[in-house]
Each structure stands twice: as C-alpha cells, then as structure tokens.
Amino acid sequence: MSSDQSAQEQAPKAEDIIRLAGALALENKALNVVCLDLREFPLNTDFFLIASGLTERHVRAMADEIADGIDARLGARPWHLEGRAHGRWILLDYVDCVVHLFHRETRDYYMLERLWGDAPRELIGDGTEASVADEAAEEQAESEPEPDSAD
C-alpha cells in the first residue's frame, strides 16, 4: 500500500469534520448553526457549516475551539483560515467542507444561506440557542439609555 493510499484511508471524511464542527459550535454557544449540503453543485467543496456569534471575540473563540477540537479528535487542520484578525467572518477551509463563522450582523448582511437557497440544509441543534440570543440582545437594547431627541 502506498503512503498516498494510507493517508487517504486515514483522512477524516467531510461528513465527520462537518458534524464535529457543528457539535463544537453548539458547545461554544454558536447561534443558528446550519449545514448546507452542496454535493450536487459544481463546487470544490461538499458542505458549508454556517454559524453566528454575538461578538468578534465570541466568533474568534468559536473558530479556535472548532479548529483545535477537529485537530485533537480527527487529526485534521484547516487547509486555509481567513478572517480571524477581524472576527466578523472567519472561514475554516477543510477543502471538502468549509466552516463559516459570522458575527451576527455580518451574517445578516451577506445572507450566505440565501445564495445557496437550493441546497439541502440541516439545522444543527434545536434552534433554542437563537431565541436565547434574541432575548439577550433585546434585554441589552432595553438597558441602554435612549439618546436625547433634538427639538
């Protein structure tokens, strides 16, 4: 058996990476975690995992935990990582699957799920994490003082 065959047999499958990425995202309090199955599209990747965080620090922490967790459990490191410095949209590219971690507002702006609206999708988790985050955001907005109106 050649070393290339051995490496291919030991390489984790995209499904395993994306499933673990979703679980790790939820463990790190990600919001609206969705997996898009892109295998029927002419792309170089099979899956997108899309998740949101509330702050840049939260998004960076999720990226670090997901990358470290996949490396520790499956022995896979991202082929390419982008956006960590800013924390608004971090991309972990594992070639056959790509993890997109967004700041909540940035995700709303780019609407990546809408671009791939025909792709089969799976909600990871039960969706309650989104409602908890919505409540927290509403409470924060209510506690902030309203600006004085100019007459």
C-alpha positions, 0 to 999 in steps of 0.5 A: 500500500502506498503512503498516498493510499494510507493517508487517504484511508486515514483522512477524516471524511467531510461528513465527520469534520462537518458534524464535529464542527457543528457539535463544537459550535453548539458547545461554544454557544454558536447561534443558528448553526446550519449545514448546507449540503452542496454535493450536487453543485459544481463546487470544490467543496461538499458542505458549508457549516454556517454559524453566528456569534454575538461578538468578534471575540465570541466568533474568534473563540468559536473558530479556535475551539472548532479548529483545535477540537477537529485537530485533537479528535480527527487529526485534521487542520484547516487547509486555509483560515481567513478572517480571524484578525477581524472576527466578523467572518472567519472561514475554516477551509477543510477543502471538502467542507468549509466552516463559516463563522459570522458575527451576527450582523455580518451574517445578516448582511451577506445572507450566505444561506440565501445564495445557496437557497437550493441546497439541502440544509440541516439545522444543527441543534434545536434552534433554542440557542437563537431565541436565547440570543434574541432575548439577550440582545433585546434585554441589552437594547432595553438597558441602554439609555435612549439618546436625547431627541433634538427639538 
